[in-house]
Amino acid sequence: MRFKVAVLGATGMVGQKFIQLLENHPWFEISALAASEKRVGKPYGEEVNWLVSANVPECVRDMEMVPMDPKHVDADIVFSALPSNVAREVEAAFAKEGFVVASNASAFRMEEDVPLVIPEVNPDHLQLVETQKKKRGWDGFIVTNPNCTTIMLVISLKPLMDLGLKTVRVASMQALSGAGYPGVPSMAITDNVIPFIKGEEEKVETEPLKLLGKFDGKKVNPAPIKVSASCHRVPVIDGHTEAVWVEFDRDVSVEEAIAAFESLKPLDLPTSPEKVIIVRSEPDRPQPRLDRDEGNGMSVVVGRVRKDSNGLKYIVMGHNTVRGAAGASILNAELMAKNGMI
Ligand SMILES: NC(=O)c1ccc[n+]([C@@H]2O[C@H](COP(=O)([O-])OP(=O)(O)OC[C@H]3O[C@@H](n4cnc5c(N)ncnc54)[C@H](OP(=O)(O)O)[C@@H]3O)[C@@H](O)[C@H]2O)c1
């Protein structure tokens, strides 16, 4: 199995992570790279401000960048790392022309006929693509992955759903790479915490309901839970940390919750980690600097699971540009490839 893949927004923070994760991928081979118009026809290695490792991978260094146009892209799968306003038009154009689009952008995430998927959480929602193609008259389709803060949270909530989860409160401490490059000015974030990230709380409060909702064969019925979020930017390069308070419709013990976290099964896919959730027992873990690369950045690390007056509380942490972005799209694409959807 070998598929040609393109990366849209290839010069950005998430675009670079895509290239890094795809460099030696067993199923996917990079066939095209696109970013803004001014870069068309120029070699990727000369155009990118490469920030994720020592050197631009050789397989893309001399690759000429192509226009953001389906006519100029030869690929089976298109990975999108575009800003949302650009993604709305561009992703639709690719899907219309028959491409499979795996998107990080928020543009289509909450549309009724567009799957919002985490493979270990709601793989059955991929079936929505049939409705999407029919309704929109597209030959291809768009599948999205959630916002980076939502992904870590929902991976930890999935096993708690069977224990009678009702209410979730979350306070995030989000890394700088989540704002793209150059992102937040150093003068604003050094020695500081910024208690506001535009549009973030709305995404973290709504996306989990779709992800944890039930697909009834036609549409997704939102999960009957409430999520309240407060989002903050902190001076960490990679890795979103989240403090989570959960309430259930019955008394749930710490041991039950830990057993549930550890029971979330990995998938048999190249980018899947051995353990989806790693539970740490030390009182001061997880920490982004120590734990973000667990499972090559695809594991989510949970710690400090403890009783609260109304339920439980814990910390969850994950790598925002890997599990929270590029790795999430690649895992979705691997699942689609395995299911014969590509
Ligand atoms: N960073 C994260 O942790 C994270 C997590 C989950 C989801 N996301 C989402 O992923 C997407 C990319 O985020 P990012 O952090 O990688 O952003 P970024 O670093 O700002 O990169 C944006 C990319 O899009 C390209 N681009 C911008 N405007 C364009 C235009 N008008 N036409 C064509 N290309 C254009 C840029 O190309 P040029 O270099 O040529 O300008 C660049 O390649 C966003 O939708 C974001 O919300 C990010």
The ligand as an SDF file (V2000), in Angstrom:
LIG
                    3D

 48 52  0  0  0  0  0  0  0  0999 V2000
   -0.4210   24.7420   15.8390 N   0  0  0  0  0  0  0  0  0  0  0  0
   -1.2230   23.8340   16.3870 C   0  0  0  0  0  0  0  0  0  0  0  0
   -0.8970   23.2370   17.4470 O   0  0  0  0  0  0  0  0  0  0  0  0
   -2.5420   23.4810   15.7570 C   0  0  0  0  0  0  0  0  0  0  0  0
   -3.2730   22.4480   16.3130 C   0  0  0  0  0  0  0  0  0  0  0  0
   -4.4990   22.0700   15.7350 C   0  0  0  0  0  0  0  0  0  0  0  0
   -4.9480   22.7370   14.6300 C   0  0  0  0  0  0  0  0  0  0  0  0
   -4.2370   23.7680   14.0940 N   0  0  0  0  0  0  0  0  0  0  0  0
   -4.7730   24.4140   12.8890 C   0  0  0  0  0  0  0  0  0  0  0  0
   -3.9250   24.0780   11.7870 O   0  0  0  0  0  0  0  0  0  0  0  0
   -3.8800   25.1630   10.8550 C   0  0  0  0  0  0  0  0  0  0  0  0
   -2.4260   25.5940   10.6510 C   0  0  0  0  0  0  0  0  0  0  0  0
   -1.8880   26.0740   11.8790 O   0  0  0  0  0  0  0  0  0  0  0  0
   -0.3650   26.4960   12.0510 P   0  0  0  0  0  0  0  0  0  0  0  0
   -0.1820   26.6260   13.5110 O   0  0  0  0  0  0  0  0  0  0  0  0
    0.5250   25.5990   11.2720 O   0  0  0  0  0  0  0  0  0  0  0  0
   -0.3540   27.9560   11.3280 O   0  0  0  0  0  0  0  0  0  0  0  0
    0.8670   28.7720   10.6760 P   0  0  0  0  0  0  0  0  0  0  0  0
    2.1630   28.3920   11.3110 O   0  0  0  0  0  0  0  0  0  0  0  0
    0.4650   30.1990   10.7040 O   0  0  0  0  0  0  0  0  0  0  0  0
    0.9040   28.2630    9.1320 O   0  0  0  0  0  0  0  0  0  0  0  0
   -0.0820   28.6070    8.1970 C   0  0  0  0  0  0  0  0  0  0  0  0
    0.2120   27.9960    6.8290 C   0  0  0  0  0  0  0  0  0  0  0  0
   -0.8180   28.3710    5.9170 O   0  0  0  0  0  0  0  0  0  0  0  0
   -0.2650   29.1060    4.8190 C   0  0  0  0  0  0  0  0  0  0  0  0
   -1.1430   30.2410    4.4570 N   0  0  0  0  0  0  0  0  0  0  0  0
   -1.4880   31.2910    5.2330 C   0  0  0  0  0  0  0  0  0  0  0  0
   -2.3000   32.1380    4.5520 N   0  0  0  0  0  0  0  0  0  0  0  0
   -2.4550   31.5920    3.3140 C   0  0  0  0  0  0  0  0  0  0  0  0
   -3.1730   31.9890    2.1420 C   0  0  0  0  0  0  0  0  0  0  0  0
   -3.9100   33.1090    2.1110 N   0  0  0  0  0  0  0  0  0  0  0  0
   -3.1190   31.1930    1.0510 N   0  0  0  0  0  0  0  0  0  0  0  0
   -2.3940   30.0660    1.0730 C   0  0  0  0  0  0  0  0  0  0  0  0
   -1.6770   29.6340    2.1570 N   0  0  0  0  0  0  0  0  0  0  0  0
   -1.7170   30.3960    3.2590 C   0  0  0  0  0  0  0  0  0  0  0  0
    1.0770   29.6280    5.2950 C   0  0  0  0  0  0  0  0  0  0  0  0
    1.8980   29.7900    4.1560 O   0  0  0  0  0  0  0  0  0  0  0  0
    3.0370   30.9240    4.0390 P   0  0  0  0  0  0  0  0  0  0  0  0
    4.2070   30.4350    4.8570 O   0  0  0  0  0  0  0  0  0  0  0  0
    3.3430   30.9220    2.6060 O   0  0  0  0  0  0  0  0  0  0  0  0
    2.4360   32.1900    4.5660 O   0  0  0  0  0  0  0  0  0  0  0  0
    1.5250   28.4680    6.1920 C   0  0  0  0  0  0  0  0  0  0  0  0
    2.0600   27.4400    5.4100 O   0  0  0  0  0  0  0  0  0  0  0  0
   -4.7840   26.2460   11.4450 C   0  0  0  0  0  0  0  0  0  0  0  0
   -6.0790   26.1330   10.8900 O   0  0  0  0  0  0  0  0  0  0  0  0
   -4.7920   25.9430   12.9310 C   0  0  0  0  0  0  0  0  0  0  0  0
   -5.9170   26.4340   13.5760 O   0  0  0  0  0  0  0  0  0  0  0  0
   -3.0400   24.1420   14.6250 C   0  0  0  0  0  0  0  0  0  0  0  0
  1  2  1  0
  2  3  2  0
  2  4  1  0
  4  5  1  0
  4 48  2  0
  5  6  2  0
  6  7  1  0
  7  8  2  0
  8  9  1  0
  8 48  1  0
  9 10  1  0
  9 46  1  0
 10 11  1  0
 11 12  1  0
 11 44  1  0
 12 13  1  0
 13 14  1  0
 14 15  2  0
 14 16  1  0
 14 17  1  0
 17 18  1  0
 18 19  2  0
 18 20  1  0
 18 21  1  0
 21 22  1  0
 22 23  1  0
 23 24  1  0
 23 42  1  0
 24 25  1  0
 25 26  1  0
 25 36  1  0
 26 27  1  0
 26 35  1  0
 27 28  2  0
 28 29  1  0
 29 30  1  0
 29 35  2  0
 30 31  1  0
 30 32  2  0
 32 33  1  0
 33 34  2  0
 34 35  1  0
 36 37  1  0
 36 42  1  0
 37 38  1  0
 38 39  2  0
 38 40  1  0
 38 41  1  0
 42 43  1  0
 44 45  1  0
 44 46  1  0
 46 47  1  0
M  CHG  2   8   1  16  -1
M  END
$$$$
